């Protein structure tokens, strides 16, 4: 079951972010002509994991509907790689990641550093670093830590903040951006 937190994101805000990305992304999509003719809206996510070597590049939403099998594959991809535990990823987080990626106008996939974290993994990471939250949204399947080689932490954070849909953390020293679907907020770590 997907756990949700409605305090951080409104449907209107998220739709606005995707409307903005449509204008930016349409010229770069291979099917831009069909897209602009009203053939429907699509959402796509592209990521790879340096930990597992896995890659994902898929359309997960078409014409107002999530594709169940695609979301299931995203859930598996974003699993806790340390123990292979899978949790349903909140689709709002996936949407924020996809919208931010579109705003950045890159073809490069995200490098996912962390998606879902089991409570055991989160506790272990907390023992090693004080920057890990005790009640991290990673444990709810509502957060991801991402990197792009072609964009700076500042650029990625600015794109995620433009969505006005959740939390954005900038970790310049570790070269990644945290994106989540919790309350709208930003910080530097």
Secondary structure as UniProt FT lines:
FT   TURN            6..7
FT   HELIX           11..25
FT   HELIX           26..28
FT   TURN            30..31
FT   HELIX           32..36
FT   TURN            37..38
FT   STRAND          42..48
FT   TURN            50..52
FT   STRAND          55..62
FT   TURN            63..64
FT   STRAND          65..66
FT   HELIX           68..77
FT   TURN            81..84
FT   HELIX           91..104
FT   STRAND          110..114
FT   HELIX           119..128
FT   TURN            130..131
FT   TURN            134..135
FT   HELIX           137..140
FT   STRAND          143..147
FT   TURN            149..150
FT   HELIX           153..162
FT   STRAND          167..171
FT   TURN            172..175
FT   STRAND          176..180
FT   STRAND          185..188
//
